[in-house]
Amino acid sequence: MTKRSEHASRWLDVGNRHLVVPEPGLDGWAYSVFDSEIAPDADGRPGIGARGSRGRHVEVVPDLVNRFAQLAGCPEGTFPLAVRDFAKEHGLLSLCDHHKLIGHAPPCPFLSNGSARMHQWNSFESWRRYSRQVRGILGVIANLQVGETGNPDDWAAIGAGDPTGVTPADGLGDEALATWKCGAEPDFRFVAQILNGEMDTLISGSGGEPSALGREKAVIALVIQQWIWQSRAFFAVDWLQEEHYGRPHLRVQGLDAALAVGLAKAVQDDLFICGGCRNPSTNDGRGKRASRSGNRRSYCRSCGPGRRFAVAQQKRRQRKRQVGIRGTDSQTDSQPGGLNASDTEQ
């Protein structure tokens, strides 16, 4: 049988047709992205909106979660432009009027800025909050994979994934207003409660008191499950009829669903803390060895080989200075009238 496609699978036994399928990954996943632009809402709050009635299909890039998490480190002055550039390539989050992921309390309506030109809108505050949370999730996973507990700052960012001080948008009906208080309640409150030992019932079943590592692993699993639930991450197979050969696409609903699945996959992949920017990074180059050995002298793609070389040069200069200082001290101590000699004379 002649292979007539670029599918990564291949026939091994033509008679029995045994098929070897590669490990599932993000390659080939797709979702729709609409044109976006910076625009405030009716109250003047800065944000970004999606316009147009027809979007384009984009594939989920392998480092999508990484790119989104890196937004958390952008300065306030450049953050809106960074979000705009990211949204043009990867789309907007699906947020509701509570400024949360759309699936947190169905059937919440999509958040809008009141413009007829835009069918979807995100506040920059939401992007800052969720990008910090995603970076915190990756950081905790990277620590847990090498047997260390998560950084307190990362856990604080995860627990702060819910909006604060959000007021109901104009135009909500009486029924929506009646459920507003319930819908606006924090969904990630359980993070601090479990870490403090207040809600062990959510992680019971393992028997006995969980260790610190076991407790944090259970919490991070619940956090990722919350992302999967709130983003409504389900899949559909998209295989065009005119494509007689070739691989189908797994469709997800949008950016937030792709991030949720990427976070779930990050638990299985090897993560590491970049030795340059100190940010968590998904498996890239030396990441697998770094995670398994606990070696933190590995660098993300942004820092790259240049940063690795600069750090190596800096450490080499430090070693030379240390050797020079020790050599000077040893010569001074051994000379007549040196430190040892004066001590002896006294």
C-alpha positions in Angstrom: 0.0 0.0 0.0 1.4 3.4 -1.0 1.2 6.1 1.5 -0.4 9.1 0.0 -0.5 11.6 2.9 1.8 13.4 5.2 0.1 12.0 8.3 2.6 11.0 10.9 1.1 7.5 11.2 2.2 4.8 8.9 1.0 1.3 7.9 3.2 -1.5 9.3 1.3 -4.5 8.2 -0.7 -4.2 5.0 -2.5 -7.5 5.5 -3.8 -6.9 9.0 -3.6 -3.1 8.7 -1.9 -2.4 12.0 -1.7 1.4 12.4 0.9 3.2 14.6 -0.5 6.5 15.9 1.8 9.2 17.3 1.4 10.6 20.7 -1.5 13.1 20.8 -0.3 16.7 20.9 -1.3 20.2 20.0 -0.2 19.9 16.4 -3.2 20.3 14.1 -5.6 21.7 16.6 -7.5 24.7 15.3 -10.0 27.4 16.3 -11.5 30.6 14.8 -9.9 34.0 15.3 -11.6 37.3 14.5 -10.0 40.6 13.7 -9.4 42.6 16.9 -8.5 46.2 17.8 -8.1 48.2 21.0 -11.3 49.9 22.1 -12.7 51.1 25.4 -16.1 50.0 26.8 -19.1 52.4 27.5 -17.5 53.4 30.8 -14.2 54.2 29.3 -12.4 51.1 30.6 -9.5 50.1 28.3 -9.8 46.8 26.5 -9.7 45.0 23.2 -12.6 43.8 21.0 -13.2 41.4 18.1 -15.1 42.6 15.0 -16.4 41.0 11.9 -18.8 38.2 11.3 -16.4 35.7 9.8 -13.2 34.6 11.4 -10.2 32.7 10.1 -9.0 29.3 11.3 -5.7 29.2 13.1 -3.7 26.2 14.4 -2.7 26.0 18.1 1.0 26.7 18.2 3.0 24.4 20.6 4.1 27.3 22.8 0.7 29.0 23.0 0.6 28.7 26.8 4.1 30.0 27.1 3.4 33.1 25.0 0.2 33.9 27.0 2.1 33.5 30.3 4.8 35.9 29.1 2.2 38.7 28.9 2.2 38.8 32.7 5.7 40.3 32.7 5.0 43.1 30.3 5.2 46.6 31.7 2.0 48.6 32.1 3.0 51.0 29.3 3.4 48.3 26.7 0.9 45.8 28.0 -2.0 47.0 25.7 0.1 46.7 22.6 1.4 43.3 23.6 -2.2 42.1 24.1 -3.2 43.5 20.8 -0.4 41.8 18.9 -1.1 38.5 20.7 -4.9 38.8 20.0 -4.4 39.5 16.3 -2.5 36.2 16.0 -4.3 34.0 18.6 -7.7 35.6 19.3 -9.5 36.8 22.4 -10.6 35.1 25.5 -14.3 34.1 25.7 -15.4 36.2 28.7 -18.8 36.9 30.1 -20.3 39.9 31.9 -18.7 38.8 35.1 -15.3 39.3 33.4 -14.7 35.5 33.8 -14.3 32.7 31.4 -17.6 32.2 29.6 -18.4 28.7 31.0 -18.1 29.5 34.7 -21.8 29.9 35.2 -23.9 29.1 32.0 -25.7 30.7 30.3 -23.7 33.9 30.9 -23.7 36.2 27.8 -20.5 37.3 26.1 -18.9 40.4 27.4 -19.4 43.4 25.1 -18.4 47.0 25.1 -21.8 48.1 23.7 -20.6 48.7 20.1 -22.5 47.1 17.3 -19.3 46.6 15.4 -17.9 44.3 18.0 -19.4 41.0 19.1 -16.8 40.3 21.7 -14.8 42.4 24.1 -12.1 41.8 26.8 -10.8 44.2 29.4 -7.0 44.5 29.8 -7.5 43.8 33.5 -8.8 40.4 32.6 -5.8 39.6 30.4 -3.4 40.8 33.1 -5.2 38.7 35.7 -5.4 35.5 33.7 -1.9 35.8 32.2 -0.5 36.1 35.8 -2.6 33.1 36.8 -1.4 30.9 33.9 2.2 31.9 34.6 1.7 30.9 38.3 0.2 27.6 37.3 3.3 26.8 35.1 5.6 27.9 37.9 4.0 25.6 40.4 4.0 22.7 38.0 7.7 23.3 37.3 8.5 23.2 41.0 6.3 20.2 41.8 8.0 18.2 39.0 11.3 18.4 40.7 10.0 17.7 44.1 9.7 21.2 45.4 6.6 23.1 46.7 5.3 26.0 44.7 6.4 29.5 45.1 4.1 31.5 47.3 3.9 34.3 44.7 2.8 31.8 42.1 0.1 30.4 44.4 -1.1 33.9 45.2 -1.5 34.7 41.4 -3.4 31.4 41.0 -5.8 32.3 43.8 -6.3 35.8 42.4 -7.7 34.5 39.1 -11.1 36.0 39.9 -12.0 39.6 39.2 -12.4 42.1 42.0 -14.8 45.0 42.2 -16.7 44.1 39.1 -20.0 45.8 38.7 -22.8 44.5 36.5 -22.9 45.8 33.0 -25.7 47.9 31.7 -28.6 46.2 29.9 -28.7 43.1 32.1 -32.3 41.9 32.5 -34.0 41.3 35.9 -33.2 37.6 35.7 -29.5 38.2 35.0 -29.4 40.8 37.8 -30.9 38.3 40.2 -28.2 35.8 39.6 -25.4 38.4 39.4 -24.3 38.0 43.0 -24.0 34.2 42.6 -22.2 34.5 39.3 -19.7 37.1 40.6 -18.6 34.9 43.5 -14.9 33.8 43.3 -14.4 30.3 41.7 -10.7 30.0 42.8 -11.3 30.6 46.5 -10.7 26.9 47.1 -7.0 27.3 46.3 -6.2 29.1 49.6 -8.7 27.1 51.5 -7.2 23.7 50.6 -3.6 25.0 51.1 -4.6 26.2 54.5 -6.2 22.8 55.3 -9.7 24.2 55.5 -11.2 22.0 52.7 -9.5 18.7 52.8 -12.7 17.0 51.7 -11.9 18.0 48.1 -8.7 16.1 48.1 -9.7 13.2 50.4 -9.5 9.6 49.2 -5.8 9.1 49.2 -5.8 8.0 52.8 -4.2 9.8 55.7 -2.9 13.3 55.9 -1.5 14.4 52.5 2.0 15.7 52.4 2.8 19.3 51.3 3.7 18.1 47.8 0.7 15.8 47.6 -1.6 18.6 48.7 -0.3 21.1 46.1 -0.4 18.5 43.4 -4.1 17.9 44.2 -4.8 21.7 44.2 -3.1 22.4 40.9 -5.0 19.5 39.3 -8.3 21.1 40.5 -7.2 24.5 39.2 -6.6 23.0 35.7 -9.9 21.2 35.9 -11.5 24.5 36.7 -10.0 26.0 33.6 -11.2 23.1 31.5 -14.7 23.5 32.9 -14.9 27.3 32.6 -13.5 27.4 29.1 -16.0 24.7 27.9 -13.1 22.8 26.4 -14.5 20.0 24.2 -13.3 18.8 20.8 -14.8 18.3 17.4 -13.2 16.6 14.4 -13.0 18.8 11.4 -12.2 16.9 8.2 -13.2 18.6 4.9 -14.8 16.3 2.4 -12.6 17.4 -0.5 -9.5 16.4 1.4 -9.3 12.8 0.4 -6.0 12.4 2.1 -4.4 14.3 4.9 -5.0 14.8 8.6 -8.1 16.2 10.1 -8.2 19.0 12.6 -9.3 18.8 16.2 -11.5 21.9 16.7 -11.7 23.8 20.0 -13.9 26.7 20.8 -11.3 29.4 21.1 -8.2 30.7 22.8 -9.3 30.0 26.4 -10.1 26.3 25.5 -6.8 25.9 23.8 -5.1 27.4 26.9 -7.0 25.0 29.2 -5.9 21.9 27.2 -2.4 23.3 27.0 -2.3 23.6 30.8 -3.5 20.0 31.1 -0.8 18.9 28.7 1.8 20.9 30.7 1.4 18.6 33.6 2.5 15.7 31.5 5.3 17.6 29.8 8.6 18.6 31.5 8.7 22.2 32.6 11.6 24.2 33.9 12.4 27.7 35.4 14.4 29.7 32.9 17.9 30.6 34.2 17.7 33.9 32.5 14.3 35.5 33.0 13.3 33.2 35.9 9.9 32.5 34.2 8.5 29.0 33.9 8.8 27.5 30.4 7.4 24.5 28.6 9.7 21.8 27.3 12.0 23.6 24.8 15.5 22.3 24.0 17.1 21.3 27.3 13.9 21.6 29.2 13.4 17.8 29.6 16.8 17.2 31.1 16.5 20.3 33.3 13.2 19.3 34.8 14.2 15.7 35.5 17.5 16.6 37.1 16.4 19.8 38.8 19.0 21.7 36.9 17.8 25.3 36.6 20.6 26.5 34.2 18.4 26.0 31.2 16.9 28.8 29.2 13.6 29.4 27.4 13.4 30.3 23.7 13.2 34.0 24.4 16.5 34.1 26.3 18.0 31.5 24.0 21.7 30.5 23.5 22.8 34.2 23.7 21.6 34.4 27.3 23.1 31.0 28.1 26.5 32.2 26.8 26.3 35.5 28.6 25.6 33.8 31.9 28.4 31.3 31.3 30.8 34.2 30.6 29.7 36.0 33.8 30.3 32.9 35.9 33.7 32.4 34.3 34.7 35.9 35.2 33.5 35.4 38.8 35.5 32.3 39.2 38.6 34.1 37.9 38.1 36.9 40.4 37.7 34.4 43.2 40.8 32.5 42.2 42.7 35.8 42.0 41.6 36.9 45.5 42.5 33.6 47.0 45.9 33.7 45.3 46.6 37.2 46.6 45.6 36.2 50.1 47.8 33.1 50.1 50.8 35.1 48.9 50.2 37.8 51.5 49.8 35.4 54.3 53.0 33.5 53.4 55.3 36.6 53.1 57.3 38.0 56.0 55.3 40.7 57.8 52.1 39.3 56.4 49.0 38.6 58.4 50.3 35.3 59.7 53.7 36.8 60.6 52.2 39.7 62.5 49.9 37.4 64.4 52.9 35.3 65.3 54.9 38.3 66.5 52.0 39.4 68.7 
